[in-house]
Amino acid sequence: MKILVIGSGGREHALVWKLAQSPHVEQMWCAPGNAGISEERLAKSGKQVENVPLGAEDLTGLRAFAQQHRPDLTVVGPDNPLALGIVDLWQKEGLRIWGPNQQAARFESSKVFAQQFMEKHGIPTARAGVFTDFAAASRFAATLGGRCAVKADGLALGKGVLICRDMAQADHAIEEILVKGAFGSAGARLVIQELLEGMEISLHALCDGKAAKLFPTAQDHKRALKGDRGLNTGGMGAYSPAPFLTAPELTAVGRRILEPWLRGCAAEGIDFRGILYPGIMLTQEGPKVLEFNARFGDPETQVYLPRLKNDLVELLEASVDGTLAEIALEWDPRPSVCVVMASGGYPGSYQKNKPIRGLEAAARMANTKVFHAGTARVGDQVVTSGGRVLGVTAWGEDLKRARDAAYAAVDAIGFDDAHFRRDIAAKALA
């Protein structure tokens, strides 16, 4: 079969890498892809994956490409094309595609919708309010003592959440989003949630409109700096599994969240086929959902897919076809760790086109895979082209060995002004 993958980040490189291992795949394209994706080869044919110079939000160009080349399956990585309705567009054209349709993608594209859905259907979440007015938002934040998360309603590249610990910070955050428009139209409305305390973990569930198959736990590291300091980013690293839930506890958490979510989707006529990724806070009152995402997490994908034993093509096909109930997910018990190497200044402004050294040395290391995120090829040289540049991933017999292997690979790689956290998975090892 022929597969088209949409996206250009570390998540998409991990998806391409795993899909390329399937004996079902004879040809694969990635739009727009990156320098690492174009080096992947298909297990069946040995063909290289082809990058297609079309942006993930260029739905017109992507549709024309798909109409011409007729991929048997299109796999959507990022949130924006889902929110723009790429799945609906493909379905109108009779093209097969994996990912939630525009209605279902609202779980991520609108934090207001997701918050109100959770409250309506009894999914445990934070106390919250929805606002378009500064004064009303400030009054609500004051009832929380200023300890709150101020969230832009729409998509903001993973950066639309401002954590506040007093009223000065809360008012500043509300002003930045509502008044100054820091996130553009995404911040025309905002959600203010009480600041939940506890251990945060990532859950993922593959869904087919009727059933949901829960993945093992993972933990992302959103803050830019060691010790969970600095600005929120799209993710500075992850590991799986996270040791804060036993297997029975994970099953119970999944049931507490996924069962009312599935019932709510059925009641509201939402046909969700794709990945549901709720961020969870393990509070003293039990697990609570911070927010929903409607696609694979990044960098969580880079630690999940090395552990996944199933053929990913078959899983995505079952998700599209509504036959997931017949499939059991199988996982390598070995932990995996991903360390993100980012450009200096990220998540703020940063420079591009820095030559990357040491990729060949890292590629020779056992149980290690370097997933490209923001890279490009200039002649024979791979250079930086984004904020998050590489997701350096390794797996081992235990979490410490996996972590040590990941950092050994990080230390073999270099580019000017590279920055990364040295404490990925430290909470688990502590």
N, C-alpha and C positions, 0 to 999 in steps of 0.2 A: 504493500500500500504506500501511498504518497502522503506525507504529512507537512503541513505548514504551521510553524510556531510563530506567534506574534510577541514581540518584545525584544529587549536588548540588554537586560541586566543579568545579575548573578542567578536569579530565580530561573530565567529563561535558559541560561547555559546549563543549569542543573537538569532542567526538563529535557533539553535537547540531548544531553549526555545519557540520560536514562532511557529516553525513547529510542535512541540510536542503538541500544543494546538489544532491542526486540527483533526477533526473526521475521516479524511481519513487515518491517519497514524496508522499502527499496529505494526511496528517494525522500529527501527532507530539505525544506527551505526554512529560513528564519528571517523575519522582517522586523527591524533592520539588522538584528544580530550584533555581534561584536567580534573582536580579533580572536578570542578563544573559541567561540562557537564555530567559526569557519574552519577550525582545525579538527573538529570532530569527524569521525568516520563511522559509517553504518556497519554494524556487525555482519549483516547479511551479504552486502555487496562490496564493502570496502570503499564505497563512494564517500566523498567529502560532503558535509552539509554546506549548502549554498546560502550565503547572505543575500538578501534582497533589499536594495536601497529604498525602502518605503517605511515611513514612520509608523509607530503603533497606533497613532490617532488619524492617519491618512486613510479613512475608511473607503473613500472613493478609489484611491489607487490600489488598496488591498483587495477590494472587490473585483476590480478589473483583472488583477493578477490571478485571483482565485477562479474567475470565470474562464480565463485562458488556460490555466494549468490543471484545474479540476482536482485539487487535493482530496484524498479520501477522508481526511480529518484535519480540521484546523484547531489548534490548541492555543487558547488566549492566556497569556501570562499576566499582564498588568491590569490595574483597576480601571484606568481611563477609557480604553476601548469598550470595556464591558458597560460602563456607565453611559457611553455614547450610543450603545445599542448594536454593537457589531454582531451579536448572536442573532438578534431579530433580523438584521439585514441578510445574514447568511441563510437563515431559514427561509426567508422570502425567495431567495435565489435557488433554493433546493440544494444548498451546500451543507455538508455535515460539519458541525462545530461543537467543541466542548467548552463549556463555561455557562454561567447563569445569564438569562436574558435581562433586558434592561429593567424590567419590573423587579426581578429577584436581586439584581445588583444594587438596588436601593439600600440593602442592609449595610453596604459600605458607602455608597455615594451620598447618603443622607443620614447623618447621625441623629437628626430629629426623627426621621421615620423609624430607625432602629430602636431609639429610646422609647418611643411611644408603642412600638410593637411589643417590646419586652414588658412594659408595664401592663399592657392590655392582656397578654397571654401568660402572665405569671412566671416569667423568667427572672430569676434573681439578679438584681442590678442595683446600682447606686441610686440614692435619692437625687432627683434632678429636676431642672426646669428648662424651658425653651424660651428664647428671647430675641427680639429685634430692636429693643429699646435699651439704651445705656442705663437709665435710672432704674428701671424694673430689674435689669440684670444685676446691678449693683446691690439693690435691696435684697435680692435672693442670696447673693454671695455673702452678704452680711449675716444672714441667718445661719450660715455655715462657718462663721468666724473668719471668712476669707480663705479657709482651707478647702480648695476646690480644684477641679480640672475644668478649664474653659476651652471648649472645642468648637471650631468652625464646623458648620453643618456639612459642607461639601468636601470634595477631595482636595488635599493640599500637600501631596507628595510625602505623606507620612509626618508632616511637620505642623499640622494644624491643631495641636493640643498643647496648651500652656498650663503648667502645673503651678499652683499658687498656694502659699502657706500663710498669707495674711491679707488684709484688705487692701493694702497698698499694691501688692502684686496682683490681686484680683481686679481691681479697678484699672490698673495698667493693661492687663491682658484683655479685658472687655473693650477698653478704648482702642487698643491696637487692632482688634478684629472688627468690631462694629463701626467705630468712628473713622479710624485711619485706613481701614480696608487692607490690612496686612496680607490677607489671603484672597483678595479680590472678591468676586461674586460668591466664592465658597463660604465667605464669612458674613453673608447677608443675614443669616440667622445663626445663632449659636446655642449650644447646649452647655449648661453648667451642672456638673456632677459634684456631689460631695466627694472629698478626697478619701478614697478607701485605703486602709492600712493592711498590709500583709505581704505575702509572697506572690509575685505576678508570674504567671506561666502562659504559654501559648497552647491552645488546643486546635486541632484540625480534624475535620470530618469530610469524607468524600460522600456526596449526596447524588441521588438519582431521581429526585422528585417525590419519592415515597420512603426510601430508606436512607440511613446515614451510617457510615462505617468510620468509627473513631480511630484516629492515629494515636501512637504513643505521645507522651508529653514532650515538650521542648521549652526552652527558656531563651528569650531574645534579650538583647542588651541595647536599649533604645538611646540612652544618654551617650554623648560624644566622648566623655572622659571617664577615666578610672574611678571606681567608687560610686558610679551612677551620678556623676556630676556633669555639668555642662548642659548644652541644648539637646532637645530631642532630635534624633536623626531617623533615617529610614531603617536603622539597625546596624550596630557595630559588631555583631557576632551572636552566635547561638550555639546551643548544644542539645543533644537528645540522648537518652531520656533525662528528664529532670526528676530528682529523687524525692520530691515533696508530696507525691501521691503514690500509694501502693496500687497495684493492679485493681483490687476490688474498689478502692477509693476512686480511681479514674473511671471505672465503670459507673459508679454511683453518680459522680459529677456529670458524666456524659448523659446519663438518664435524666438527671435533674434539669439539664439545660436543653438537650436535643429533643427529648420527647415533647415538651410543651412547644418548642420551636417548630417541630414537624406538624403538630396539631394546629398551630397558628397559621402556618403556611397553607395547610389544607383548607382551613376556614376562610382564608382571604384569597384563595385561588392563586397562590404563588407557586410556580413550578420551578423549583430550584435544582438545577443540575450542574454541579461543579464542586468547588471546595468552599465550605464554610469554615472560617477561621475566627473563633471568638478569643479575644484576650480576656483572661480570667484572673481575678484577684482572690487568693485564698485568705479570706478574712476570718476573724474569730466567730462570726455568725454563719460561716459556711462560704462556699464559692459564689462569687458574683461576677457577672459579665461587665467588663469595662466598655467594650465596643465589639462590633462585628466587622469582619472583612469578608469579601466575597471572592477571594482568590488565594493562591498559595502565599504564605508569608515569605518575606525575603529579609533575613537570611535563613529562615527555618527550612526552606526547601533544600538548601545545601547540606543540612544535617539529616533530613528525613530520607531523601532519595538514595544516598549511599547505604542506608539501612533497609530499604524496601526490597524484599525478595521477589515480589510479584512482577510480572510483565506490565509495565505502566500503560502500554497501548491497550492491553486487555481491560485494565481497570477503567481507563477513560472511556472506552467503548461501552462498557457496562453502565457507567454513569450516564452516558447519552441515551442508552437503550432502556434504562429503567430496570436493569437486571442485577443490581449490586447485591441483592439479598442472597444470591446464589454463590457469591465469592467470599472467601476468607482472606483477610490481609495477613501476610507473613512478613516477619521482621527479623533482621539480624540482631542478636542480643547485644552485640558490641556497641558501646557508645560512640558518638561522633561529635566533633567540635569544629566550628567554623569561626575563624577570626577575620574580620573585615579590615583590609588595608585601604585607607581613604586618603584623598588629597588633602594637603595642608589647608586649613581654613574651613573645611566641611563641618557642619552643614551650611556655613555661610559661603562667601565668595571664595573661589579657588582658581588656580591656574591649570591649564591643560597642556597636553603635548609633552609631558615629561617622560623620557625613555625609561622603560622598566627593565631592570636587570635581574638575572637569576631564575627566570621562569623554567629554563631547561633543567637546572640543578634541582629545583623543587619537584619537577615532573618525574625525576628518577627516584624519588623517595617512596618507600613502600607505604601502602594504605593511606595515600595522600592524593588529593585532587584539588587543583587550583581552578576555581570557577571565576571566569572573567565577568566583570560588571560594567565598569566604565573604561573600556579599552578600545583602541583603534590600531590599525596597521598603517604605518607610513613607510613605504619601501619594505625593507627587511626588518624594520624595527617595530615592536609593539610599544605604544605610548599611552599615557593616561588620557581619558576623554570625558571623565565624569567625577562626581564627588566620591562615591564608593567605587573603588577601582577593582579590587579582587576580593573574593571570598575564599580564603585558604582553609581547606577542610581536610581533616584526618580522622581516622577511626582506629580503635585499639581495644585490647582485652578489658580494660577498665577506663574510667573517665580520665584519670591522671595520665595514663599512657597516650590516650587520644589527644589530650590537651598538649602534652609535651611534643608530640609529633607535629601538631598544627603549628606550634610556635617555632619548632625547628625549621619548618618550611618557610614561615614568615621571615625568620632571620636569614634565610638564603636569598630572599627577594629584596629588591630595593628600588626606590625612585625618589627623586628630590622632594623633600617636604612630606614624605609619607607619614601618616600617623595612624595608630591603632591602639586599642586597649590591651593592656597586659593582664587583665583580670577576668577574661571570659571563662565562665564555669566556676569561678572562685566560690560563689555561694554554695554550690553543690559540694565542692571539695572541703568546704569548711564544716 
